[in-house]
Amino acid sequence: MAYDRIDWHSDENYPDDLPEENGGIHIGMFLAWLLNQDMASAFHRTDSPDELKRLARREMTGLQFLIDACDGKLWEEDLNDQGNAFTVDYYDKKSAFAQQHGSFLQDYCDVFNRHAAEHGFEYPSVYHVQNTWEKFDLLKPILDQRYSQWQAWSADPANRQRDPKAQFLQACQEVGKFLVPHGFKPNKAGTVWKKTAADKDTVFEVSFEPERYNSRSDVRMTVDLSIASKALKRWLAEKGTGAGYAGCVLFGGLRRPDRDASAIVWQVAGLSARSSIEEMGQLLTERSLPLFSLFADRLRALEHLASHGGGFPAICEPTATPLSFLLCFGTQEQAQRFFTGYVASRPSPWRRNIIATFNKLQAGEVWEYSAYSHETDIKLAFQSGLSLPQNA
């Protein structure tokens, strides 16, 4: 998702007499203003320093920067935090700020329609405004004014509380209250809640992730779950394998209980906040706590994985990630059962990849990269003496 992009404007209503790039003139002018206000992202400061200098010297237009450095799209990655905060409130005509003060595209049209009327002509469309710095200078005063208004508006305590980040963090704290009675402790922001099992080794984690393009009236988030082992991390480091990143035993989240198992996205802005928070808390209680309880008993967890595989309904699909956990803490027989079940659960193309990996390793081939997901786990299975099922 982007704030705006050139190809969004090239539909059947786009003027036939204009090149497609004219659909980005308004985006380019807004982007040029943002960048000249020192709101470029760290990415552009590193990857586009020459273009930024040329833009500042007016040796290229905002449209040229948009095309050359941004692939015709205005993304969150193009701006720093201040630039994104302003853009979220000003570019969206439905935002609370835009409702009170005006939105960018409306201001853009008003400025150039007024200029055209003063000079006795009319623009055929919004896309007919010329891509020049002279036209940019006509637009700049209203952008300066809106930014000044936004600074005062966003500093108001009532509006600050409705800041997307503030609403997200508030939801994290509220959901975290469901975890406190079970021994979980938050990081400073409350976005990550952790608990170490009685074995002093297994770490359970619940983390909250905001959607990338939240606004004051639309704040969405997802919930991730992970189980890791400190000893497993050391074991893998000694093995010199990339499998089981950071000692991860299992990774998943609160997902829909359907075939796609897509992550559930909760709305925590406005009237939906309370019900979403309560639902997240309820699902964490029903799904994550029993899972964490299972892995708090290592012997029980090892046998469960060996017998049922690494998939857990509405949390994660069957995965090879727990294989290193079985090899580290379980028996060879348990690891073989898990591996046999995992291979059998894979669709035919995946099984062919696994067989190809085994064949390459048996032939003595060595390669550092991974050609497909979990190939490092397949290499670990081979190195650990596990065998492919006979019907693979």
Sine and cosine of phi, psi and omega as CSV:
sin_phi,cos_phi,sin_psi,cos_psi,sin_omega,cos_omega
0.00,0.00,0.60,-0.80,0.02,-1.00
-0.77,-0.64,0.28,-0.96,0.11,-0.99
-0.92,0.39,-0.67,0.74,-0.01,-1.00
-0.25,-0.97,0.41,-0.91,0.01,-1.00
-0.42,-0.91,0.46,-0.89,-0.10,-1.00
-0.86,0.51,-0.69,0.72,-0.11,-0.99
-0.94,0.34,-0.20,0.98,0.10,-1.00
-0.94,0.34,-0.28,0.96,-0.12,-0.99
-0.96,-0.27,0.07,1.00,-0.07,-1.00
-0.98,-0.20,0.72,0.70,0.02,-1.00
-1.00,0.01,-0.25,-0.97,-0.08,-1.00
-0.92,0.40,-0.29,0.96,0.01,-1.00
-1.00,0.00,-0.03,1.00,-0.03,-1.00
-0.96,0.29,0.69,-0.73,-0.05,-1.00
-0.85,0.52,0.72,-0.70,-0.02,-1.00
-0.94,0.34,-0.37,0.93,-0.10,-0.99
-1.00,0.00,0.12,0.99,-0.05,-1.00
-0.87,-0.49,0.55,-0.83,0.12,-0.99
-0.93,0.36,0.44,-0.90,-0.07,-1.00
-0.86,0.51,-0.52,0.85,-0.06,-1.00
-0.90,0.43,-0.35,0.94,0.05,-1.00
-0.88,0.47,-0.35,0.94,0.07,-1.00
-0.92,0.39,-0.13,0.99,0.01,-1.00
-0.92,-0.39,0.11,0.99,-0.03,-1.00
-0.89,0.46,-0.70,0.71,-0.01,-1.00
-0.91,0.41,-0.62,0.79,0.03,-1.00
-0.90,0.43,-0.70,0.72,-0.02,-1.00
-0.88,0.47,-0.63,0.77,0.01,-1.00
-0.91,0.41,-0.66,0.75,0.03,-1.00
-0.91,0.42,-0.68,0.74,0.01,-1.00
-0.89,0.45,-0.67,0.74,0.01,-1.00
-0.87,0.49,-0.66,0.75,0.02,-1.00
-0.89,0.46,-0.71,0.70,0.00,-1.00
-0.86,0.50,-0.73,0.68,-0.06,-1.00
-0.93,0.37,-0.58,0.82,0.05,-1.00
-0.96,0.27,-0.18,0.98,0.12,-0.99
-1.00,-0.09,0.26,0.97,0.04,-1.00
0.91,0.41,0.64,0.77,0.00,-1.00
-0.93,-0.36,0.34,0.94,0.04,-1.00
-0.94,0.35,0.54,-0.84,0.04,-1.00
-0.96,0.28,0.27,-0.96,0.07,-1.00
-0.88,0.48,-0.53,0.85,0.02,-1.00
-0.86,0.52,-0.77,0.64,-0.02,-1.00
-0.94,0.34,-0.53,0.85,0.03,-1.00
-0.90,0.44,-0.51,0.86,0.00,-1.00
-1.00,0.02,-0.69,0.72,-0.13,-0.99
-0.99,-0.11,-0.31,0.95,-0.06,-1.00
-0.77,-0.63,0.65,0.76,-0.06,-1.00
-0.90,0.43,-0.62,0.79,-0.01,-1.00
-0.92,0.40,-0.66,0.75,0.01,-1.00
-0.91,0.41,-0.62,0.79,0.04,-1.00
-0.89,0.45,-0.65,0.76,0.03,-1.00
-0.91,0.40,-0.68,0.74,0.01,-1.00
-0.90,0.43,-0.62,0.79,0.04,-1.00
-0.91,0.42,-0.70,0.72,0.00,-1.00
-0.89,0.46,-0.56,0.83,0.01,-1.00
-1.00,0.06,0.03,1.00,-0.02,-1.00
0.87,0.49,0.57,0.82,0.09,-1.00
-1.00,0.00,-0.18,0.98,0.14,-0.99
-0.58,-0.82,0.43,-0.90,-0.01,-1.00
-1.00,-0.01,0.18,-0.98,0.07,-1.00
-0.88,0.48,-0.59,0.81,0.04,-1.00
-0.89,0.46,-0.68,0.73,0.03,-1.00
-0.89,0.47,-0.65,0.76,0.04,-1.00
-0.90,0.43,-0.68,0.74,0.00,-1.00
-0.85,0.53,-0.67,0.74,-0.03,-1.00
-0.97,0.23,-0.72,0.69,-0.12,-0.99
-0.97,0.24,-0.62,0.78,-0.12,-0.99
-0.95,-0.32,-0.24,0.97,-0.09,-1.00
-0.82,-0.58,0.14,0.99,0.03,-1.00
0.84,0.55,0.52,0.85,0.06,-1.00
0.98,0.22,0.22,0.97,-0.07,-1.00
-0.76,-0.65,0.66,-0.75,0.12,-0.99
-0.99,-0.14,0.96,-0.29,-0.06,-1.00
-0.94,-0.34,0.25,-0.97,0.13,-0.99
-0.86,0.51,-0.56,0.83,-0.04,-1.00
-0.92,0.39,-0.25,0.97,-0.01,-1.00
-0.99,0.17,-0.27,0.96,-0.19,-0.98
-0.82,-0.58,0.39,-0.92,0.13,-0.99
-0.99,0.13,-0.05,-1.00,-0.08,-1.00
-0.86,0.51,-0.67,0.74,-0.01,-1.00
-0.91,0.42,-0.68,0.74,0.01,-1.00
-0.89,0.45,-0.66,0.75,0.03,-1.00
-0.92,0.38,-0.65,0.76,0.00,-1.00
-0.88,0.48,-0.70,0.72,0.01,-1.00
-0.92,0.39,-0.69,0.72,-0.04,-1.00
-0.90,0.44,-0.67,0.75,0.02,-1.00
-0.84,0.55,-0.65,0.76,-0.06,-1.00
-0.99,0.12,-0.50,0.86,-0.13,-0.99
-0.99,-0.13,-0.55,0.84,-0.09,-1.00
-0.98,0.21,-0.47,0.88,-0.01,-1.00
-1.00,0.01,0.91,-0.40,-0.07,-1.00
-0.92,0.40,-0.27,0.96,0.00,-1.00
-1.00,-0.01,-0.10,1.00,-0.04,-1.00
-0.93,0.37,0.35,-0.94,-0.01,-1.00
-0.89,0.46,-0.64,0.76,0.01,-1.00
-0.91,0.41,-0.72,0.69,-0.02,-1.00
-0.89,0.45,-0.59,0.81,0.03,-1.00
-0.89,0.45,-0.55,0.83,-0.03,-1.00
-1.00,0.07,-0.60,0.80,-0.17,-0.98
-0.87,-0.49,-0.43,0.91,-0.04,-1.00
0.81,-0.59,0.48,-0.88,0.01,-1.00
-0.96,-0.28,0.29,-0.96,-0.10,-0.99
-0.87,0.50,-0.80,0.60,-0.11,-0.99
-0.90,0.43,-0.57,0.82,0.06,-1.00
-0.91,0.41,-0.68,0.73,0.05,-1.00
-0.89,0.46,-0.66,0.75,0.01,-1.00
-0.85,0.52,-0.75,0.66,0.01,-1.00
-0.90,0.43,-0.66,0.75,-0.01,-1.00
-0.88,0.47,-0.70,0.71,-0.03,-1.00
-0.87,0.49,-0.75,0.66,-0.11,-0.99
-0.99,0.15,-0.47,0.88,0.12,-0.99
-0.92,0.39,-0.65,0.76,0.02,-1.00
-0.91,0.41,-0.68,0.74,0.02,-1.00
-0.88,0.47,-0.69,0.72,0.00,-1.00
-0.89,0.45,-0.68,0.73,-0.01,-1.00
-0.89,0.46,-0.63,0.78,0.01,-1.00
-0.91,0.41,-0.40,0.92,-0.03,-1.00
-0.94,-0.34,0.26,0.97,0.16,-0.99
0.97,0.25,0.47,0.88,0.08,-1.00
-0.60,-0.80,0.04,-1.00,0.00,-1.00
-0.66,-0.75,0.71,-0.70,0.06,-1.00
-0.95,0.30,0.74,-0.67,0.04,-1.00
-0.88,0.48,-0.51,0.86,0.02,-1.00
-0.36,-0.93,0.19,-0.98,0.03,-1.00
-0.89,0.46,-0.39,0.92,-0.07,-1.00
-0.99,0.10,-0.07,1.00,-0.02,-1.00
-1.00,0.02,-0.05,1.00,0.08,-1.00
-0.90,0.43,0.73,-0.68,-0.06,-1.00
-0.95,0.32,0.57,-0.82,-0.01,-1.00
-1.00,0.06,0.97,0.24,-0.02,-1.00
-0.73,-0.68,0.36,-0.93,0.06,-1.00
-0.94,0.35,-0.44,0.90,0.06,-1.00
-0.90,0.44,-0.65,0.76,0.04,-1.00
-0.94,0.34,-0.61,0.80,0.07,-1.00
-0.85,0.53,-0.66,0.76,-0.03,-1.00
-0.92,0.40,-0.41,0.91,0.10,-0.99
-0.95,0.31,-0.55,0.84,-0.05,-1.00
-0.99,0.12,-0.52,0.85,-0.15,-0.99
-0.81,0.58,-0.67,0.74,-0.04,-1.00
-0.85,0.52,-0.62,0.78,0.00,-1.00
-0.95,0.31,-0.54,0.84,0.06,-1.00
-0.92,0.39,-0.66,0.75,0.07,-1.00
-0.87,0.50,-0.68,0.73,-0.02,-1.00
-0.90,0.43,-0.72,0.69,-0.02,-1.00
-0.90,0.44,-0.61,0.79,0.00,-1.00
-0.92,0.39,-0.64,0.77,0.04,-1.00
-0.90,0.44,-0.67,0.74,0.05,-1.00
-0.90,0.44,-0.64,0.76,-0.03,-1.00
-0.92,0.40,-0.63,0.78,0.02,-1.00
-0.86,0.50,-0.69,0.72,0.02,-1.00
-0.94,0.35,-0.67,0.74,-0.01,-1.00
-0.89,0.45,-0.72,0.70,-0.05,-1.00
-0.95,0.30,-0.32,0.95,0.04,-1.00
-0.99,0.16,-0.29,0.96,0.03,-1.00
-0.89,0.46,0.76,-0.64,-0.05,-1.00
-0.80,0.60,-0.63,0.78,-0.02,-1.00
-0.90,0.43,-0.66,0.75,0.02,-1.00
-0.97,0.24,-0.55,0.84,0.01,-1.00
-0.89,0.46,-0.61,0.79,0.02,-1.00
-0.90,0.43,-0.44,0.90,0.01,-1.00
-1.00,-0.03,0.09,1.00,0.08,-1.00
-0.85,0.53,0.69,-0.72,-0.06,-1.00
-0.80,0.59,-0.67,0.74,-0.01,-1.00
-0.91,0.42,-0.65,0.76,0.01,-1.00
-0.90,0.44,-0.65,0.76,0.02,-1.00
-0.92,0.39,-0.64,0.77,0.04,-1.00
-0.89,0.46,-0.74,0.68,-0.02,-1.00
-0.90,0.43,-0.59,0.81,0.05,-1.00
-0.89,0.45,-0.66,0.75,0.03,-1.00
-0.90,0.43,-0.64,0.77,0.03,-1.00
-0.86,0.52,-0.70,0.71,0.00,-1.00
-0.90,0.43,-0.65,0.76,-0.03,-1.00
-0.92,0.38,-0.69,0.72,0.02,-1.00
-0.92,0.40,-0.59,0.81,0.00,-1.00
-0.86,0.51,-0.42,0.91,0.01,-1.00
-0.88,0.47,-0.42,0.91,0.05,-1.00
-0.96,0.29,-0.36,0.93,-0.07,-1.00
-1.00,-0.07,-0.40,0.92,-0.06,-1.00
-0.82,0.57,-0.71,0.70,-0.02,-1.00
-0.89,0.46,-0.27,0.96,-0.05,-1.00
-0.97,-0.23,0.25,0.97,0.12,-0.99
1.00,-0.01,0.16,0.99,0.00,-1.00
-0.99,0.13,0.60,-0.80,0.03,-1.00
-0.81,-0.58,0.61,-0.79,-0.08,-1.00
-1.00,-0.01,0.34,-0.94,0.27,-0.96
-0.96,0.27,-0.02,-1.00,-0.12,-0.99
-0.86,0.52,-0.65,0.76,-0.05,-1.00
-0.99,0.13,-0.31,0.95,-0.05,-1.00
1.00,0.10,0.22,0.98,0.00,-1.00
-1.00,0.06,-0.30,0.95,0.00,-1.00
-0.74,-0.67,0.77,-0.64,0.00,-1.00
-0.85,-0.53,0.79,-0.61,-0.09,-1.00
-0.80,-0.60,0.41,-0.91,0.09,-1.00
-0.53,-0.85,0.71,-0.70,0.08,-1.00
-0.99,-0.16,0.74,-0.67,-0.04,-1.00
-0.93,0.37,0.15,-0.99,-0.03,-1.00
-0.88,0.47,-0.38,0.92,0.01,-1.00
-0.97,0.25,-0.04,1.00,0.02,-1.00
0.90,0.43,0.22,0.98,-0.05,-1.00
-0.84,-0.55,-0.71,0.71,-0.07,-1.00
-0.98,0.18,0.76,-0.65,-0.04,-1.00
-0.89,-0.46,0.82,-0.58,0.05,-1.00
-0.98,-0.20,0.68,-0.74,-0.06,-1.00
-0.67,-0.74,0.70,-0.72,0.16,-0.99
-0.88,-0.48,0.82,-0.57,-0.01,-1.00
-0.78,-0.62,0.55,-0.83,-0.02,-1.00
-0.94,-0.35,0.72,-0.70,-0.04,-1.00
-0.85,-0.52,0.80,-0.60,0.07,-1.00
-0.99,0.17,0.49,-0.87,0.17,-0.99
-0.92,0.40,0.42,-0.91,-0.16,-0.99
-0.96,0.29,-0.48,0.88,-0.12,-0.99
-0.88,-0.47,0.77,0.64,0.05,-1.00
-0.95,0.32,0.50,-0.87,0.11,-0.99
-0.77,-0.64,0.06,-1.00,-0.07,-1.00
-0.89,0.46,-0.50,0.87,-0.02,-1.00
-0.98,-0.21,0.04,1.00,-0.07,-1.00
-0.55,-0.84,1.00,-0.02,-0.04,-1.00
-0.88,-0.48,0.90,-0.43,-0.08,-1.00
-0.85,-0.52,0.46,-0.89,-0.06,-1.00
-0.46,-0.89,0.35,-0.94,0.08,-1.00
-0.82,-0.57,0.21,-0.98,-0.04,-1.00
-0.82,-0.57,0.83,-0.56,0.04,-1.00
-0.94,-0.33,0.48,-0.87,0.02,-1.00
-0.78,-0.62,0.59,-0.80,0.10,-1.00
-0.52,-0.86,0.44,-0.90,0.08,-1.00
-0.78,-0.63,0.76,-0.65,-0.04,-1.00
-0.68,-0.73,0.29,-0.96,0.01,-1.00
-0.73,-0.68,0.79,-0.61,0.03,-1.00
-0.91,0.41,-0.67,0.75,0.00,-1.00
-0.91,0.41,-0.60,0.80,0.04,-1.00
-0.90,0.44,-0.65,0.76,0.03,-1.00
-0.86,0.51,-0.69,0.72,0.02,-1.00
-0.91,0.41,-0.65,0.76,-0.01,-1.00
-0.88,0.48,-0.69,0.72,0.00,-1.00
-0.92,0.39,-0.60,0.80,0.04,-1.00
-0.88,0.47,-0.64,0.77,0.03,-1.00
-0.93,0.36,-0.54,0.84,0.02,-1.00
-0.96,0.28,-0.37,0.93,-0.01,-1.00
0.94,0.34,0.56,0.83,0.01,-1.00
-0.91,-0.42,0.45,-0.89,0.04,-1.00
-1.00,0.05,0.00,1.00,-0.01,-1.00
-0.93,0.37,0.44,-0.90,0.06,-1.00
0.88,0.48,0.82,0.57,-0.08,-1.00
-0.75,0.66,0.79,-0.61,0.06,-1.00
0.84,0.54,0.47,0.88,0.02,-1.00
0.96,0.28,0.38,0.92,-0.04,-1.00
-0.94,0.34,0.78,-0.63,0.06,-1.00
-1.00,-0.06,-0.64,0.77,-0.05,-1.00
-0.40,-0.92,0.61,-0.79,0.05,-1.00
-0.68,-0.74,0.72,-0.70,0.02,-1.00
-0.29,-0.96,-0.55,-0.84,-0.02,-1.00
-0.04,-1.00,-0.03,-1.00,0.09,-1.00
-0.99,0.15,0.93,-0.36,-0.12,-0.99
-0.83,-0.56,0.23,-0.97,0.01,-1.00
-0.97,0.24,0.66,-0.75,-0.05,-1.00
-0.99,0.16,0.83,0.56,0.03,-1.00
-0.77,-0.64,-0.07,-1.00,-0.11,-0.99
-0.90,0.44,-0.62,0.79,-0.02,-1.00
-0.96,0.27,-0.44,0.90,0.01,-1.00
0.78,0.63,0.68,0.73,0.00,-1.00
-0.95,0.30,0.49,-0.87,-0.01,-1.00
-0.90,0.45,0.64,-0.77,0.08,-1.00
-0.98,0.20,0.75,-0.66,0.02,-1.00
-0.94,-0.34,0.85,-0.53,-0.04,-1.00
-0.97,-0.22,0.63,-0.78,0.09,-1.00
-1.00,-0.05,0.86,-0.50,-0.04,-1.00
-0.88,-0.48,0.37,0.93,0.11,-0.99
-0.96,-0.28,0.54,-0.84,0.10,-0.99
0.92,0.39,-0.58,-0.82,-0.12,-0.99
-0.94,0.33,-0.30,0.95,-0.02,-1.00
-0.98,0.18,-0.26,0.97,-0.15,-0.99
-0.85,0.53,-0.78,0.63,-0.11,-0.99
-0.88,0.47,-0.73,0.69,-0.01,-1.00
-0.92,0.40,-0.59,0.80,0.02,-1.00
-0.91,0.42,-0.70,0.72,0.00,-1.00
-0.88,0.47,-0.69,0.72,0.01,-1.00
-0.91,0.41,-0.61,0.79,0.01,-1.00
-0.93,0.37,-0.66,0.75,0.05,-1.00
-0.87,0.49,-0.70,0.71,0.02,-1.00
-0.88,0.47,-0.66,0.76,0.00,-1.00
-0.91,0.41,-0.70,0.71,-0.02,-1.00
-0.93,0.36,-0.58,0.82,0.09,-1.00
-0.88,0.48,-0.67,0.75,0.02,-1.00
-0.91,0.42,-0.66,0.75,-0.07,-1.00
-0.98,0.20,-0.54,0.84,-0.12,-0.99
-0.95,-0.32,-0.76,0.65,-0.12,-0.99
-0.97,0.24,-0.65,0.76,-0.07,-1.00
-0.90,0.44,-0.67,0.74,0.10,-1.00
-0.89,0.46,-0.60,0.80,0.04,-1.00
-0.90,0.43,-0.71,0.70,0.02,-1.00
-0.90,0.43,-0.58,0.81,0.04,-1.00
-0.90,0.44,-0.64,0.76,0.05,-1.00
-0.86,0.51,-0.73,0.68,-0.07,-1.00
-0.99,0.17,-0.17,0.99,0.13,-0.99
-0.96,0.29,-0.35,0.94,0.08,-1.00
-0.96,-0.28,1.00,-0.07,-0.18,-0.98
-0.86,0.50,-0.68,0.73,-0.02,-1.00
-0.88,0.47,-0.67,0.74,0.02,-1.00
-0.91,0.41,-0.64,0.77,0.00,-1.00
-0.91,0.42,-0.67,0.74,0.00,-1.00
-0.88,0.48,-0.71,0.71,0.00,-1.00
-0.94,0.35,-0.60,0.80,0.05,-1.00
-0.87,0.48,-0.73,0.68,0.00,-1.00
-0.89,0.46,-0.68,0.73,0.00,-1.00
-0.89,0.46,-0.60,0.80,-0.07,-1.00
-1.00,0.04,-0.55,0.83,-0.16,-0.99
-0.87,-0.49,-0.12,0.99,0.01,-1.00
1.00,0.08,-0.07,-1.00,-0.11,-0.99
-0.99,-0.15,0.32,0.95,0.04,-1.00
-0.98,-0.21,0.63,-0.77,0.03,-1.00
-0.73,-0.69,0.84,-0.54,-0.09,-1.00
-0.80,0.60,0.71,-0.70,0.06,-1.00
0.88,0.47,0.30,0.96,0.10,-1.00
-0.79,-0.62,-0.80,0.59,0.04,-1.00
-0.40,-0.91,0.48,-0.88,0.10,-1.00
-0.97,0.26,0.31,-0.95,0.07,-1.00
-0.80,0.59,0.77,-0.64,-0.09,-1.00
-0.66,-0.75,0.40,-0.92,0.02,-1.00
-1.00,0.08,-0.10,1.00,-0.10,-1.00
-0.80,0.60,-0.67,0.74,-0.04,-1.00
-0.94,0.33,-0.08,1.00,-0.05,-1.00
-0.84,0.54,-0.68,0.73,-0.01,-1.00
-0.90,0.44,-0.56,0.83,0.04,-1.00
-0.89,0.46,-0.68,0.73,0.01,-1.00
-0.92,0.39,-0.65,0.76,0.00,-1.00
-0.93,0.37,-0.55,0.84,-0.03,-1.00
-0.97,0.24,-0.69,0.72,-0.17,-0.99
-0.92,-0.38,-0.39,0.92,-0.07,-1.00
-0.99,-0.11,-0.26,-0.97,0.04,-1.00
-1.00,-0.10,0.30,-0.96,0.07,-1.00
-0.87,0.49,-0.60,0.80,0.00,-1.00
-0.91,0.42,-0.65,0.76,0.03,-1.00
-0.92,0.40,-0.67,0.74,0.02,-1.00
-0.89,0.46,-0.64,0.77,0.01,-1.00
-0.92,0.40,-0.66,0.75,0.04,-1.00
-0.88,0.48,-0.70,0.72,0.02,-1.00
-0.87,0.48,-0.73,0.69,-0.05,-1.00
-0.91,0.42,-0.66,0.75,0.03,-1.00
-0.87,0.50,-0.71,0.71,0.02,-1.00
-0.91,0.41,-0.63,0.78,0.00,-1.00
-0.90,0.44,-0.75,0.66,-0.02,-1.00
-0.87,0.49,-0.68,0.73,-0.02,-1.00
-0.90,0.43,-0.46,0.89,-0.04,-1.00
-0.99,0.16,-0.20,0.98,-0.07,-1.00
-0.99,0.14,0.58,-0.82,0.12,-0.99
-0.87,0.49,0.33,-0.94,-0.08,-1.00
-0.79,0.61,-0.71,0.71,0.00,-1.00
-0.88,0.48,-0.59,0.80,0.02,-1.00
-0.93,0.37,-0.66,0.75,0.02,-1.00
-0.89,0.46,-0.61,0.79,0.03,-1.00
-0.89,0.45,-0.62,0.78,0.05,-1.00
-0.89,0.45,-0.67,0.74,-0.01,-1.00
-0.90,0.44,-0.69,0.72,0.02,-1.00
-0.89,0.46,-0.66,0.75,0.00,-1.00
-0.89,0.46,-0.63,0.78,0.03,-1.00
-0.89,0.45,-0.71,0.71,0.03,-1.00
-0.87,0.49,-0.68,0.73,-0.01,-1.00
-0.89,0.46,-0.67,0.75,0.02,-1.00
-0.90,0.44,-0.68,0.73,-0.01,-1.00
-0.92,0.39,-0.63,0.78,0.04,-1.00
-0.91,0.41,-0.48,0.88,0.03,-1.00
-0.99,0.13,-0.03,1.00,0.05,-1.00
1.00,0.00,0.14,0.99,0.02,-1.00
-0.94,0.34,0.57,-0.82,0.04,-1.00
-0.77,-0.63,0.79,-0.62,0.06,-1.00
-0.54,-0.84,0.59,-0.81,-0.12,-0.99
-1.00,0.03,-0.46,0.89,-0.10,-1.00
-0.99,0.11,0.18,-0.98,0.09,-1.00
-0.89,-0.45,0.83,-0.56,-0.06,-1.00
-0.99,0.14,-0.33,0.94,-0.01,-1.00
-0.45,-0.89,0.23,-0.97,-0.06,-1.00
-0.87,0.50,0.74,-0.68,0.06,-1.00
0.95,0.31,0.28,0.96,0.06,-1.00
-0.90,0.44,-0.51,0.86,0.05,-1.00
-0.89,0.46,-0.57,0.82,0.05,-1.00
-0.93,0.37,-0.59,0.81,0.03,-1.00
-0.92,0.40,-0.64,0.76,0.06,-1.00
-0.88,0.47,-0.65,0.76,0.01,-1.00
-0.90,0.45,-0.62,0.78,0.03,-1.00
-0.87,0.49,-0.70,0.72,0.01,-1.00
-0.90,0.44,-0.73,0.68,-0.03,-1.00
-0.89,0.46,-0.44,0.90,-0.05,-1.00
-1.00,-0.03,0.09,1.00,0.08,-1.00
1.00,0.09,0.24,0.97,0.06,-1.00
-0.98,0.20,0.43,-0.90,-0.03,-1.00
-0.86,-0.51,0.42,-0.91,0.06,-1.00
-0.95,0.33,0.55,-0.84,0.08,-1.00
-0.89,0.45,0.50,-0.86,-0.10,-0.99
-0.89,0.46,-0.51,0.86,-0.05,-1.00
-0.99,-0.11,0.29,0.96,-0.02,-1.00
-0.92,0.39,0.00,0.00,0.00,0.00
